[in-house]
Amino acid sequence: MEAIHPNSAPMLTLSKHARFRAAQMGIPTKEVKRILQADDLTIYPSNLAPHLRVAVAGRLAVPYDPSNNEALTVLWRGEDRREHARRGL
């Protein structure tokens, strides 16, 4: 999958669900917002919904809706998600 708009994320607001997921994962919402402004940020089109985007940086992937710049959820980036699943997190 080819990246779109690498290193340029809009200022996102976090949905109620995204805040819940960040808390569930033990990540402060400030860290989520900081990662979304990281130098290594890459934005991809969503595999599930063509109108959505996925911002990826550090250990996180954040699907968001570019029509309103709202983060929909917070996910572990691929390799971290598998590791945390093995540990039951």
C-alpha positions in Angstrom: 0.0 0.0 0.0 1.4 3.4 -1.0 1.6 6.2 1.5 -0.3 9.4 0.9 0.8 12.8 2.4 3.7 11.4 4.4 4.8 13.5 7.3 1.7 15.8 7.2 -1.1 15.0 9.6 -4.0 17.3 10.2 -4.7 18.4 13.8 -7.0 15.6 14.9 -9.6 15.5 17.6 -10.0 12.2 19.4 -13.5 10.6 19.4 -14.9 9.2 22.6 -13.9 5.7 21.4 -10.4 6.8 20.5 -10.0 8.3 24.1 -11.4 5.0 25.5 -8.9 2.9 23.5 -6.0 5.1 24.5 -6.9 4.7 28.1 -7.4 1.0 27.7 -4.0 0.7 26.1 -2.4 2.8 28.9 -1.4 5.6 26.6 -2.2 9.3 27.5 -4.2 11.1 24.9 -1.3 13.7 24.8 1.0 11.0 23.6 -1.4 10.0 20.8 -1.6 13.6 19.7 2.2 14.0 19.9 2.7 10.8 17.8 0.4 12.3 15.2 2.8 15.2 14.8 5.9 13.0 14.7 8.6 13.3 12.0 8.2 9.6 11.0 4.4 10.0 10.5 3.0 8.3 7.4 -0.6 8.4 6.3 -2.2 5.5 4.4 -5.6 5.0 2.8 -7.7 2.7 4.9 -8.2 -0.9 3.7 -11.7 -1.0 5.2 -13.2 2.2 4.1 -11.9 4.2 1.1 -12.9 7.6 2.6 -10.8 7.0 5.8 -7.1 7.4 6.4 -4.7 5.7 8.8 -1.9 7.8 10.4 1.0 5.6 11.5 4.0 6.6 13.6 6.0 5.2 16.4 4.1 2.3 18.0 0.6 3.4 17.0 -1.8 3.4 14.1 -4.7 5.9 14.2 -7.6 5.6 11.7 -9.3 8.9 11.2 -11.9 10.6 9.0 -10.4 13.4 7.0 -13.8 15.0 6.4 -13.9 16.1 10.1 -10.3 15.3 11.2 -11.6 13.0 13.9 -9.5 10.1 15.1 -11.8 7.1 15.3 -9.8 4.7 17.4 -6.2 4.0 18.5 -4.4 0.7 17.5 -1.0 -0.8 18.1 1.1 -0.7 15.0 1.3 -4.2 13.5 4.2 -5.8 15.4 3.4 -4.1 18.7 -0.3 -5.3 18.5 0.8 -8.9 18.2 3.3 -8.6 21.1 0.7 -7.1 23.4 -1.9 -9.7 22.3 0.6 -12.4 23.4 0.9 -10.8 26.8 -2.9 -10.4 27.1 -2.9 -6.6 26.9 
